[in-house]
Amino acid sequence: MKSEAIPSINFYDQDFVDLYDRSWVWIDEAWKSGTEANGFTGNYLSYDNQKTISLFNSSLSSLFLCYSNQEYSPFDMMDYFYSRQEADGAIRSDYDIETGKPVFTKDNTKGVVIPFFAYVEFVFYHKIGNKKRLRDIVPFLENYFNWLKANFQKENGLFSVPISACKSGNIPRKGVVYPVDFNAAVAVNALYFSYIGDILNDKELSFRYKRLYFSLKTRINSLMWDNEKKFYYDLDAKEQMIPLKLVSAFWTLFAEIPNEERAAKMVDMLKDPAIFGSENPFPSVSMDSKCYKEKIEGSVGAVIPVNNYIVIKGLEKYEEFVFARECAIRHIYFILDTLQPEEGVSGDVWEAYLPNKEGVPQSVKQMEGFPARRFLPQVCLMSVTLMIENIIGLNVSLPRKTVDWTVPELESMGIQNLSLKRNLITIQSNKNTRGWEIRLESEKLYYFTIVVLNENKRKTLPIPSGKCSMLMDKL
């Protein structure tokens, strides 16, 4: 690995920096080339005992690989699935690692999985900046969306899929016909597809997917919201709610489905230590559910990084940045505690964690190999993506040439050599005798916005090429 090619970070807790740096070492070790047999012409992120190339895991991996300054390009991983699209628009959830053939299971005969395409491509556009790519991939996204609607959308407007498509493991979801997380994820995909239409100035495309989004949003709100319990639930075949509180219901926050009042009730549950507010946020099922047990087995009650990513991104949509950051930090501490246990004991990072103490869930027969050791598609969502976006607090848009830095209060932290449209930038805050100073370095002009929430400060400045600094007390 060319360490100088990867952006480096500074943070007041050196353990966080070490975890970030080590994550890129693990990524380099797991970076593999495709074969002629499996049809993967590029590179991909592998993991132990890998039997398939997974659409879900590849999508998650793309969300941190886009911060590698293209040292580890995420494009090949997504393009592999586009190249596998069938005539009716189908793209399957898994392809055999040896042969490249689609893999199906008895309970998921069409190989459907939670859709991420439009969201991932929107992230690519702002983090790497390639408008032509958006134009090129729109037909793939449209054909896939049409396949989803033709095969899984029912007369009530909701989507009905096998529960294994939701990647919820051994959580007891028997009888679920309309999963709330899958439907909210389709809404996310439609919403970001409409944003792609806006970027391409394609008003018809944007309008079509906004209409689909609002239609699905209306149905989720009318059919899946329990006004008494203040929560969204799965539905059975008769459209009756199945009263099990799942963290996956917070996909609705990510999809901007609840209004402010409903969202506030859901956020209260995330903060409640008797429901979802565990020390290591957030358990997959609420701690007041009948199926929750102190002895965590499989995914029931486990803390799974992708769930935390979705919750934290949902919190951002409702301006809960401080709480979202706090949750990201708390989760990282549990990752570190399991990576660096007591002296003389070997530690590692895992696919899932316990909610109220360090360690990982016990394995179960229904989930062979769970939790997987050093499962990077999950862990690096925290140690790289949320480290940059929520803990340090940077939001980068290459097309707009902007960097927004949002923090609760000023702390010693920053990033060096982050790529911004063929322009490496460095941003660092430190306290000296003159007060809090932010140092910036860039090869070209960009626009920098600093937001200090606890001091109600916000300032946008053009940052010229070269080195400069600003004193916060004088803003």
C-alpha positions as CSV (number, residue, x, y, z in Angstrom):
1,M,0.0,0.0,0.0
2,K,1.2,3.5,-0.9
3,S,0.3,5.1,2.5
4,E,1.1,8.5,1.2
5,A,-1.6,8.1,-1.4
6,I,-4.4,7.6,1.2
7,P,-5.7,10.6,3.1
8,S,-4.5,10.7,6.7
9,I,-6.4,11.9,9.7
10,N,-5.7,13.6,13.0
11,F,-7.9,13.1,16.1
12,Y,-7.4,13.8,19.8
13,D,-7.7,10.1,20.5
14,Q,-4.7,8.4,18.8
15,D,-6.4,5.0,19.0
16,F,-9.0,6.3,16.5
17,V,-6.2,7.3,14.1
18,D,-4.5,3.9,14.5
19,L,-7.8,2.1,13.7
20,Y,-8.3,4.3,10.6
21,D,-4.7,3.6,9.5
22,R,-4.9,-0.1,10.2
23,S,-8.1,-0.3,8.2
24,W,-6.3,0.7,5.1
25,V,-3.7,-1.9,5.7
26,W,-6.4,-4.5,6.0
27,I,-8.0,-3.2,2.8
28,D,-4.7,-3.5,1.0
29,E,-4.3,-7.1,2.2
30,A,-7.8,-8.0,1.1
31,W,-7.6,-6.3,-2.3
32,K,-7.8,-9.0,-5.0
33,S,-8.0,-9.2,-8.8
34,G,-10.8,-10.9,-10.7
35,T,-10.3,-13.9,-12.9
36,E,-11.2,-14.8,-16.4
37,A,-13.5,-17.6,-15.0
38,N,-15.6,-15.3,-12.8
39,G,-15.6,-12.5,-15.3
40,F,-14.4,-9.8,-12.9
41,T,-12.0,-7.8,-15.0
42,G,-11.1,-5.4,-12.2
43,N,-10.3,-5.5,-8.5
44,Y,-12.5,-6.2,-5.5
45,L,-12.4,-6.4,-1.7
46,S,-12.3,-10.0,-0.5
47,Y,-12.8,-11.5,2.9
48,D,-12.2,-14.9,4.6
49,N,-14.1,-17.9,3.4
50,Q,-15.6,-15.9,0.6
51,K,-17.8,-18.0,-1.7
52,T,-19.7,-15.3,-3.6
53,I,-19.2,-11.8,-4.9
54,S,-22.0,-10.0,-2.9
55,L,-23.9,-7.0,-4.2
56,F,-24.8,-5.9,-0.7
57,N,-21.2,-6.1,0.6
58,S,-19.8,-4.5,-2.5
59,S,-22.1,-1.6,-2.1
60,L,-21.1,-1.1,1.5
61,S,-17.4,-1.3,0.6
62,S,-17.9,1.4,-2.1
63,L,-18.9,3.8,0.6
64,F,-15.4,3.8,2.2
65,L,-13.2,2.9,-0.9
66,C,-14.3,6.3,-2.4
67,Y,-12.1,7.9,0.3
68,S,-8.9,6.2,-1.0
69,N,-8.1,8.9,-3.5
70,Q,-8.8,6.1,-6.1
71,E,-5.9,4.0,-4.8
72,Y,-8.6,1.4,-4.4
73,S,-11.2,2.3,-7.0
74,P,-14.8,1.3,-6.0
75,F,-16.0,1.6,-9.6
76,D,-14.9,-1.9,-10.7
77,M,-16.9,-3.5,-7.9
78,M,-20.2,-1.9,-8.9
79,D,-19.5,-2.2,-12.7
80,Y,-19.2,-6.0,-12.2
81,F,-22.9,-6.1,-11.3
82,Y,-24.0,-3.8,-14.1
83,S,-22.1,-6.1,-16.5
84,R,-24.2,-9.0,-15.2
85,Q,-27.6,-7.3,-15.8
86,E,-30.0,-9.6,-17.5
87,A,-32.5,-8.7,-20.3
88,D,-35.4,-8.1,-17.9
89,G,-33.2,-5.8,-15.7
90,A,-32.4,-8.4,-13.0
91,I,-29.1,-8.1,-11.1
92,R,-28.7,-10.9,-8.6
93,S,-27.6,-10.5,-5.0
94,D,-24.7,-13.0,-5.3
95,Y,-22.4,-14.4,-8.0
96,D,-20.1,-17.4,-7.5
97,I,-16.5,-16.3,-6.8
98,E,-15.1,-19.0,-9.0
99,T,-17.5,-19.1,-12.0
100,G,-19.3,-15.8,-11.9
101,K,-22.7,-17.5,-12.2
102,P,-25.6,-16.2,-10.1
103,V,-26.3,-18.0,-6.8
104,F,-29.8,-18.5,-5.6
105,T,-31.3,-20.0,-2.4
106,K,-34.5,-21.8,-1.8
107,D,-36.1,-18.9,0.0
108,N,-34.7,-16.3,-2.4
109,T,-35.2,-17.8,-5.9
110,K,-34.8,-14.5,-7.7
111,G,-31.7,-13.3,-5.9
112,V,-33.1,-9.9,-4.7
113,V,-31.4,-7.9,-2.0
114,I,-31.8,-4.4,-0.4
115,P,-31.1,-1.9,-3.3
116,F,-28.3,0.6,-2.9
117,F,-27.3,1.5,-6.5
118,A,-28.7,5.0,-6.8
119,Y,-27.4,6.1,-3.4
120,V,-23.9,4.6,-4.0
121,E,-23.7,6.3,-7.4
122,F,-24.8,9.7,-5.9
123,V,-22.0,9.3,-3.3
124,F,-19.5,8.5,-6.1
125,Y,-20.5,11.6,-7.9
126,H,-19.8,13.9,-5.0
127,K,-16.7,12.1,-3.6
128,I,-15.0,11.3,-6.9
129,G,-16.8,13.6,-9.4
130,N,-17.7,12.0,-12.7
131,K,-20.8,13.2,-14.4
132,K,-20.3,11.1,-17.5
133,R,-20.5,8.0,-15.3
134,L,-23.9,9.1,-14.1
135,R,-25.2,9.3,-17.6
136,D,-23.7,6.0,-18.5
137,I,-25.2,4.1,-15.5
138,V,-28.7,5.5,-15.6
139,P,-30.0,2.8,-18.1
140,F,-28.8,0.1,-15.7
141,L,-30.4,1.7,-12.7
142,E,-33.7,2.2,-14.6
143,N,-33.8,-1.4,-15.8
144,Y,-33.1,-2.7,-12.3
145,F,-35.8,-0.5,-10.8
146,N,-38.3,-1.7,-13.4
147,W,-37.3,-5.3,-12.5
148,L,-37.9,-4.6,-8.8
149,K,-41.4,-3.1,-9.5
150,A,-42.4,-5.9,-12.0
151,N,-41.5,-8.7,-9.7
152,F,-42.0,-7.4,-6.1
153,Q,-44.4,-4.5,-6.0
154,K,-47.9,-5.4,-5.1
155,E,-51.3,-3.8,-5.6
156,N,-51.0,-1.8,-2.3
157,G,-47.9,-0.1,-3.7
158,L,-45.5,-1.8,-1.2
159,F,-42.8,-4.3,-2.1
160,S,-43.0,-7.9,-0.9
161,V,-39.7,-9.8,-0.9
162,P,-38.2,-12.9,0.9
163,I,-37.0,-11.9,4.3
164,S,-33.5,-13.1,3.5
165,A,-33.3,-10.1,1.1
166,C,-33.1,-7.9,4.1
167,K,-29.9,-9.5,5.5
168,S,-31.4,-9.7,9.0
169,G,-30.0,-13.1,9.9
170,N,-31.8,-15.1,12.6
171,I,-34.1,-12.3,13.8
172,P,-37.6,-13.8,14.1
173,R,-39.4,-12.2,11.2
174,K,-41.7,-15.2,10.4
175,G,-44.9,-14.1,8.6
176,V,-43.3,-10.9,7.3
177,V,-44.5,-10.2,3.8
178,Y,-43.8,-6.5,3.5
179,P,-40.5,-5.7,5.3
180,V,-40.3,-2.1,6.4
181,D,-36.5,-1.9,5.8
182,F,-36.7,-3.1,2.2
183,N,-39.6,-0.7,1.4
184,A,-37.8,2.2,3.0
185,A,-34.6,1.2,1.1
186,V,-36.5,1.3,-2.2
187,A,-37.7,4.8,-1.2
188,V,-34.1,5.8,-0.6
189,N,-33.1,4.4,-4.0
190,A,-36.0,6.4,-5.7
191,L,-35.1,9.6,-3.8
192,Y,-31.4,9.5,-4.8
193,F,-32.4,8.5,-8.4
194,S,-34.4,11.7,-8.5
195,Y,-31.3,13.6,-7.3
196,I,-29.3,12.0,-10.1
197,G,-32.0,13.3,-12.5
198,D,-31.5,16.8,-11.1
199,I,-27.7,16.6,-11.5
200,L,-28.2,15.5,-15.2
201,N,-30.8,18.2,-15.7
202,D,-33.2,15.5,-16.8
203,K,-36.5,16.9,-15.5
204,E,-38.5,13.9,-16.7
205,L,-36.2,11.4,-14.9
206,S,-36.2,13.5,-11.7
207,F,-40.0,13.9,-11.7
208,R,-40.7,10.2,-12.4
209,Y,-38.6,9.0,-9.4
210,K,-39.8,11.8,-7.1
211,R,-43.3,10.7,-7.8
212,L,-42.4,7.1,-7.1
213,Y,-40.7,8.1,-3.9
214,F,-43.6,10.1,-2.6
215,S,-46.0,7.4,-3.6
216,L,-44.0,4.8,-1.6
217,K,-43.5,7.3,1.3
218,T,-47.3,7.8,1.5
219,R,-47.9,4.0,1.6
220,I,-45.3,3.4,4.3
221,N,-46.7,6.2,6.4
222,S,-50.3,5.0,6.1
223,L,-49.8,1.3,6.4
224,M,-46.6,0.7,8.5
225,W,-46.8,3.4,11.2
226,D,-48.4,2.5,14.5
227,N,-49.8,5.7,15.9
228,E,-50.1,4.3,19.4
229,K,-46.6,2.8,19.7
230,K,-45.0,5.5,17.6
231,F,-43.0,3.2,15.4
232,Y,-42.9,1.6,11.9
233,Y,-43.5,-2.1,11.7
234,D,-43.3,-5.0,9.2
235,L,-46.6,-6.2,7.7
236,D,-48.0,-9.7,7.2
237,A,-49.9,-11.0,4.2
238,K,-53.1,-9.2,5.5
239,E,-51.3,-5.9,6.0
240,Q,-51.4,-6.3,9.7
241,M,-48.4,-5.0,11.7
242,I,-46.0,-7.5,13.3
243,P,-45.1,-5.8,16.6
244,L,-41.4,-6.4,16.8
245,K,-39.3,-3.2,17.1
246,L,-36.3,-3.6,14.7
247,V,-33.4,-1.2,14.3
248,S,-33.9,-1.7,10.5
249,A,-37.1,0.3,10.8
250,F,-34.8,3.4,11.0
251,W,-34.2,3.0,7.3
252,T,-37.3,5.3,7.3
253,L,-35.3,8.1,8.8
254,F,-32.6,7.6,6.1
255,A,-35.5,7.8,3.5
256,E,-36.9,10.9,5.2
257,I,-40.3,9.2,5.5
258,P,-41.5,10.4,9.0
259,N,-42.5,14.0,9.7
260,E,-40.7,15.9,12.4
261,E,-43.1,14.8,15.1
262,R,-42.8,11.1,14.3
263,A,-39.0,11.3,13.8
264,A,-38.7,12.9,17.3
265,K,-40.5,9.9,18.8
266,M,-38.2,7.5,17.0
267,V,-35.1,9.4,18.1
268,D,-36.3,9.2,21.7
269,M,-36.3,5.4,21.4
270,L,-32.7,5.5,20.1
271,K,-31.7,7.5,23.2
272,D,-33.7,5.3,25.7
273,P,-31.4,2.8,27.4
274,A,-34.3,0.4,27.8
275,I,-35.1,0.3,24.0
276,F,-32.3,1.0,21.5
277,G,-30.0,3.2,23.6
278,S,-27.5,0.5,24.6
279,E,-23.9,1.5,25.6
280,N,-22.8,0.3,22.2
281,P,-25.5,1.6,19.9
282,F,-27.8,0.1,18.4
283,P,-29.0,-3.5,18.9
284,S,-30.8,-5.1,16.0
285,V,-34.0,-5.6,18.1
286,S,-35.1,-3.4,20.9
287,M,-34.1,-4.4,24.3
288,D,-37.7,-4.4,25.5
289,S,-38.6,-7.0,22.8
290,K,-39.6,-10.6,23.9
291,C,-36.9,-12.1,21.7
292,Y,-34.1,-10.0,23.2
293,K,-31.9,-11.9,25.6
294,E,-28.8,-10.8,27.5
295,K,-26.9,-13.7,25.9
296,I,-26.7,-12.5,22.3
297,E,-26.9,-15.3,19.8
298,G,-26.5,-14.6,16.1
299,S,-27.9,-11.3,14.9
300,V,-30.8,-11.1,17.5
301,G,-29.8,-8.1,19.6
302,A,-26.4,-7.8,18.0
303,V,-24.9,-4.4,17.1
304,I,-24.1,-4.6,13.3
305,P,-22.2,-1.7,11.8
306,V,-24.3,-1.3,8.6
307,N,-27.4,-0.8,10.9
308,N,-25.5,2.0,12.7
309,Y,-24.5,3.6,9.5
310,I,-28.1,3.7,8.3
311,V,-29.3,5.1,11.7
312,I,-26.5,7.7,11.9
313,K,-27.2,8.9,8.3
314,G,-30.9,9.0,9.2
315,L,-30.2,11.1,12.2
316,E,-28.3,13.6,10.0
317,K,-31.4,14.1,7.9
318,Y,-33.2,15.3,11.0
319,E,-30.4,17.6,12.2
320,E,-29.3,15.3,15.0
321,F,-25.7,15.7,14.1
322,V,-24.4,15.9,17.7
323,F,-26.2,12.7,18.8
324,A,-25.2,10.9,15.6
325,R,-21.5,11.8,16.2
326,E,-21.7,10.6,19.8
327,C,-23.1,7.3,18.7
328,A,-20.4,6.8,16.1
329,I,-17.7,7.5,18.8
330,R,-19.3,5.1,21.2
331,H,-19.4,2.4,18.6
332,I,-15.8,2.9,17.7
333,Y,-14.8,2.6,21.3
334,F,-16.4,-0.9,21.4
335,I,-14.6,-1.9,18.2
336,L,-11.3,-0.8,19.8
337,D,-12.1,-2.6,23.1
338,T,-12.6,-5.9,21.1
339,L,-9.6,-5.2,19.0
340,Q,-7.4,-4.4,22.0
341,P,-8.6,-6.7,24.8
342,E,-6.8,-7.5,28.0
343,E,-3.1,-8.0,27.9
344,G,-2.1,-11.4,26.7
345,V,-5.4,-11.9,24.7
346,S,-5.5,-11.6,20.9
347,G,-8.2,-9.3,19.6
348,D,-9.6,-8.4,16.1
349,V,-12.5,-6.6,14.4
350,W,-15.8,-8.4,13.6
351,E,-19.0,-8.3,11.6
352,A,-21.1,-7.8,14.8
353,Y,-20.7,-6.7,18.4
354,L,-22.4,-6.9,21.8
355,P,-24.7,-4.0,22.8
356,N,-23.6,-3.6,26.5
357,K,-20.1,-5.1,26.8
358,E,-17.1,-5.8,24.7
359,G,-17.1,-8.9,22.6
360,V,-19.1,-10.5,19.8
361,P,-22.3,-12.5,19.6
362,Q,-22.3,-16.3,19.9
363,S,-22.7,-18.2,16.6
364,V,-25.8,-20.1,15.7
365,K,-26.5,-22.9,13.2
366,Q,-28.8,-20.7,11.1
367,M,-25.9,-18.3,10.4
368,E,-22.8,-20.2,9.4
369,G,-19.7,-18.2,10.0
370,F,-21.4,-15.3,11.8
371,P,-20.0,-13.1,13.1
372,A,-17.1,-13.1,10.6
373,R,-13.6,-12.0,11.7
374,R,-12.2,-9.0,10.0
375,F,-15.3,-8.5,7.9
376,L,-14.2,-5.2,6.3
377,P,-17.4,-4.3,4.4
378,Q,-19.0,-3.8,7.8
379,V,-16.2,-2.6,10.0
380,C,-14.7,0.0,7.6
381,L,-18.0,1.7,7.3
382,M,-17.3,2.8,10.8
383,S,-13.5,3.1,10.9
384,V,-13.2,5.0,7.6
385,T,-16.5,6.4,6.3
386,L,-18.1,7.6,9.6
387,M,-14.6,8.5,11.0
388,I,-14.3,11.1,8.2
389,E,-17.9,12.1,7.8
390,N,-19.3,12.1,11.3
391,I,-16.5,12.0,13.9
392,I,-14.2,14.5,12.1
393,G,-17.3,15.9,10.4
394,L,-16.3,16.5,6.8
395,N,-18.8,16.6,3.9
396,V,-17.0,16.8,0.5
397,S,-18.5,17.6,-2.9
398,L,-16.1,17.5,-5.7
399,P,-18.4,18.9,-8.4
400,R,-19.2,21.9,-6.2
401,K,-15.6,22.1,-5.0
402,T,-16.9,22.5,-1.5
403,V,-15.9,21.1,1.9
404,D,-18.3,21.5,4.8
405,W,-16.9,20.9,8.3
406,T,-19.5,20.5,11.0
407,V,-18.5,19.9,14.6
408,P,-20.2,20.3,18.0
409,E,-17.2,22.2,19.3
410,L,-13.7,22.8,18.2
411,E,-11.2,20.0,18.9
412,S,-7.7,19.1,17.7
413,M,-8.4,17.1,14.5
414,G,-8.3,17.2,10.8
415,I,-7.4,15.5,7.5
416,Q,-4.4,15.7,5.2
417,N,-4.1,15.0,1.4
418,L,-7.8,14.4,0.7
419,S,-8.5,14.5,-3.1
420,L,-10.8,17.2,-4.3
421,K,-11.1,17.1,-8.1
422,R,-7.4,16.5,-8.8
423,N,-6.6,18.8,-5.9
424,L,-5.2,17.6,-2.6
425,I,-6.4,19.5,0.4
426,T,-5.5,19.6,4.1
427,I,-7.6,20.9,7.0
428,Q,-6.5,20.9,10.6
429,S,-7.7,22.6,13.8
430,N,-5.4,23.3,16.8
431,K,-5.5,25.6,19.8
432,N,-2.6,28.0,20.4
433,T,-1.9,31.2,22.3
434,R,-4.2,33.1,19.9
435,G,-7.1,30.7,20.3
436,W,-8.5,28.1,18.0
437,E,-6.8,28.2,14.6
438,I,-7.8,26.3,11.5
439,R,-5.0,25.7,9.0
440,L,-5.8,24.9,5.4
441,E,-3.7,23.9,2.4
442,S,-4.8,23.4,-1.1
443,E,-3.4,23.3,-4.7
444,K,-6.5,25.1,-6.1
445,L,-9.4,27.2,-5.1
446,Y,-12.3,25.7,-3.2
447,Y,-15.0,26.8,-0.8
448,F,-14.9,25.9,2.8
449,T,-17.7,26.1,5.3
450,I,-17.1,25.7,9.0
451,V,-20.1,25.1,11.4
452,V,-19.5,25.0,15.2
453,L,-22.9,23.8,16.5
454,N,-22.4,24.6,20.2
455,E,-21.2,28.1,19.5
456,N,-23.8,28.7,16.8
457,K,-21.0,29.8,14.4
458,R,-21.2,29.3,10.6
459,K,-18.9,30.8,8.0
460,T,-18.2,30.1,4.3
461,L,-15.0,31.3,2.8
462,P,-13.2,30.8,-0.6
463,I,-9.9,29.1,0.1
464,P,-7.2,30.1,-2.3
465,S,-4.3,27.8,-3.5
466,G,-1.4,27.5,-1.1
467,K,-1.4,27.7,2.7
468,C,-3.6,29.9,4.9
469,S,-5.2,29.9,8.3
470,M,-8.1,31.4,10.1
471,L,-8.7,32.3,13.8
472,M,-12.2,31.2,14.9
473,D,-12.5,34.0,17.5
474,K,-12.3,36.5,14.6
475,L,-15.0,34.9,12.4
